């Protein structure tokens, strides 16, 4: 098998490249995940897509191939909250573990998946380890009120391989968007997708709509799926692909900033999270709102659709 004919279509430059159909994208990405193509072809695919950019149809095809191959979390009869954690902390503490543990404390089943994509950032996995909760080495059941962190390679080693290409060429590729869109659960899930730049907000929303996703989308903290503790971002829900505004972005001048640790190390972040969970420090208001919105979406029956967003107050 070979993907050279696909690379020929997508690799003709920004203006000459042709987009692939969903079916072609599924075939291409399946071969990449299965490891049946050469490293040179993988590099050519990644660079060509970086220049061209992915269409929603191509991303849907990549998701189709991925979902057919993932080691999925068994159906637990619940709506599992999925937090893709790939960006880590650069300037601010990574508070994805806090979001996950707050949700689990309220009875949600929470799956955090990710891997380090840059060596100098603090990962959620490192913070969970500092909290005494190591990553799982295998897929297992996840019950109500439980939180688990699963490395990407446990879900599929081919995805980790693609993410590692960034270390060699210094550029992102479709895998970096895909891992924030995919559903690693056999049962129903709420995918909490996050973006850093406005163009990804558009492309992620279009893909969620195309695949009929059940998801929440927001501009996260440095790309992590947790609301910026300093200012509430816009949050949108996708119910069977239909978009609903849940939370408008906070505007105006901030009256005060939350008390966040200046040390973003895993140990200092874990200590801060313990203080919040033990009520020695308050939950930052934007994260409290995000928790409330997620719990509302998790509790919503799968067949219930409404065009009216429901206002949510902080818990």
Secondary structure, DSSP 8 states (H G I E B T S, - for coil): ---HHHHHHHTSHHHH-----HHHHHHHHHHHHHT-S-HHHHHHHHHHHHHH---HHHHHHHHHHHHTT---B---SS-EEEEE--S-BSSS---HHHHHHHHHHTT--EEEEE--SSTTSB-HHHHHHHTT---BSS-----TT-EEEEEHHHH-HHHHHHHHHHHHHS---HHHHHTTT---BSS-EEEEEEESSHHHHHHHHHHHHHHT--EEEEE-GGGSSS--TTS---EEEEETTEEEEEE----S--S------S--SHHHHHHHHHHHHTTSS---HHHHHHHHHHHHHHHS-TT---SS-------
